[in-house]
Amino acid sequence: MSGAGALPVVARGLTKRFGSVTAVDHLDFCIEAGSTVALLGGNGAGKTTTIAMLLGLIRPSAGEVRIFGADVTRNRYAVAQRMNFQSPYVDLPQRLTVRQNLMVYAGLYGIANARARIAGVAAQLQIETLLDRPTGKLSAGQKTRVGLAKALLNAPELLLLDEPTASLDPDTADWVRQKLKAYAAERGATLLIASHNMTEVERLADRVILLRAGRIVEDETPRALIAAYGRETLEDVFLDVVRGRSAATAPDGAERKAS
Ligand SMILES: Nc1ncnc2c1ncn2[C@@H]1O[C@H](COP(=O)(O)OP(=O)(O)OP(=O)(O)O)[C@@H](O)[C@H]1O
């Protein structure tokens, strides 16, 4: 079943094994429309694999993903119009200019009036001066902004972002976060962001899903997590979690605070 009222993301028993490695291990979570959720975890925790399964790019070994109610493995194209993603690990064809790349994607997404739409997102992300340059000649930060422009082309209701500010200087990163926040608010869009930047997560996310070794170890608001671990920042909570401490056993944790 797929429909306007269905949740943007539902994962049930979602599992991915690569040979003997279980990258993602029975994840159960839903994402509410209009929320911004951060997917956190140390290197190799399973974030990218999870996002790839939500996009229908890799098939789960077990379990299922529903995007707006549709099973992505069987019905990817039904939901493709309503979602998009950005990842620094996906390179656009290098020899094409930025404009040519965006035209190709506009065609894939079936966007009417592609030229005007491209001009609109280019203005939004301030990449107008890059449009006629070969994509391969851009700096890492410029490519990131072009990748975001591609991700916004179809005005997605669901946007999956893998390290959206990884290669950006602090000023540009801050600017991109503001753009994402404004986009989510204006469009009523749902965002899922994999990030290692805890400041970013505290600023953007309503909720944090923390993975360790492919499993969900926390699923809470940033504020509730900080309180439960008795910490000052989400970064401290993250360190507790990746080092295997629970809220109750964290050195400055809630139990001690409560006593
Ligand atoms: N194609 C693959 N073949 C084999 N193993 C893989 C493959 N993709 C991922 N893995 C393994 O799955 C696990 C999860 O990897 P994944 O890339 O999802 O982690 P991540 O949380 O995104 O990590 P990072 O923060 O380093 O990007 C790792 O142990 C990784 O080595």
The ligand as an ORCA input file, in Angstrom:
! r2SCAN-3c Opt
* xyz 0 1
  N      29.865     -3.571     -0.252
  C      30.317     -4.027      0.921
  N      30.935     -5.234      0.991
  C      31.382     -5.719      2.153
  N      31.264     -5.075      3.345
  C      30.667     -3.873      3.339
  C      30.166     -3.288      2.126
  N      29.610     -2.087      2.440
  C      29.776     -1.929      3.760
  N      30.392     -3.004      4.309
  C      30.708     -3.209      5.729
  O      29.510     -2.970      6.451
  C      29.795     -2.284      7.667
  C      28.973     -0.992      7.712
  O      29.486     -0.087      6.752
  P      28.816      1.330      6.475
  O      29.526      1.929      5.308
  O      27.360      1.166      6.380
  O      29.169      2.103      7.819
  P      29.036      3.666      8.169
  O      28.347      3.746      9.484
  O      28.435      4.404      7.045
  O      30.575      4.038      8.353
  P      31.388      5.438      8.123
  O      31.026      6.359      9.249
  O      32.809      4.963      8.205
  O      31.006      5.958      6.775
  C      31.298     -2.087      7.716
  O      31.853     -3.166      8.468
  C      31.709     -2.185      6.258
  O      33.034     -2.652      6.143
*
